[in-house]
Amino acid sequence: MTHNFAPPLAADALDAARPAAGSDYDHVRRALAFMTERWRDQPSHEEIAAALGVSPSHLHHVFRRWAGLTPKAFLQALTLDHARALLRDSASVLETTFEVGLSGPSRLHDLFVTHEAMSPGEWKAGGEGLLLRYGFHPSPFGEAIVVATERGLAGLGFVDDGDRAAALGDMRRRWPKARFVEDSGATAPLARRAFDRETWRPDTPLRVVMIGTDFEVRVWETLLRIPFGRATTYSDIACHLGKPKAARAVGAAVGRNPVSFVVPCHRVLGRSGALTGYHWGLTRKQAILGWEAGVGAA
């Protein structure tokens, strides 16, 4: 089965996927932390720059290169009103995409994803006998860890504060009996496929291998149906899975999604529009949603 997914890689923002992305994202992360605390005050560009200890022109340059819009516009995209707007008609959005397989807006390039699930036996065995290759690569949202099987992408997470051991440990805990081998040469093509839109082609879809319980896989498959620039809620996903009282279980499964960004768990919000939890941090969730909002408005 093939699903369309349209992440927000603006042409000018492709530089962020190159080695300079680390320093760019560090400034963006700090700016986001400040804006998260002060969003009700709608701080000016100069106030944000002063809080970071950088010049307004430097902040402007970094943000334009990273997101294709100014910090002020980015801040506006992160307000609660915007989050609530994302949720408008969320149930009908899911219904429609399940019926006709809608992707994101046609003016945006799609990331074509095809997926398969490992057998329940393989998952229950904790990945015993499974060889997982991993590598660390630059991404628009900080350094990423990419994990792959011979069948395709199995994990995509992020490194915080340069702690690669913690990022690897997070993946090891998911499949404790698997054998992990560092092989950035094997994972680099998958990292490029995930973050570089020039490689997104329907004739060569990115293959994702989902390793989890049957319920988790069903939730992750549902995430692939959420169109670019829209969002849904845990309860709406639960209803579409025929388990309307399982919103908390859906939330837990969303939190255990091992393939960040490609399987868009960042597009699931609380009923009120609150960002709620995100395994790789709310700042990064804000960054991804704000980037999508900026590119969608461009």
Salt bridges, closest charged atoms under 4 A:
ASP15 OD1 - ARG18 NH1 2.62
ASP24 OD1 - ARG65 NH2 2.73
ASP26 OD1 - ARG29 NH2 2.62
ASP41 OD2 - ARG38 NE 2.95
GLU95 OE1 - HIS240 ND1 3.72
GLU116 OE2 - ARG151 NH1 2.92
GLU116 OE1 - ARG207 NH1 3.08
GLU122 OE2 - ARG151 NH2 3.49
GLU143 OE2 - ARG164 NH2 2.43
ASP160 OD1 - ARG284 NH1 3.20
ASP170 OD1 - ARG173 NH2 3.99
ASP170 OD2 - ARG174 NH2 3.19
ASP170 OD1 - HIS279 NE2 2.81
ASP183 OD2 - ARG133 NH1 3.18
ASP196 OD2 - ARG192 NH1 2.66
ASP203 OD1 - ARG201 NE 3.96
GLU216 OE2 - ARG256 NE 2.41
GLU221 OE2 - HIS115 NE2 2.90
ASP236 OD1 - ARG271 NH2 3.54
GLU292 OE2 - HIS266 NE2 2.98
GLU292 OE2 - ARG267 NH2 2.91
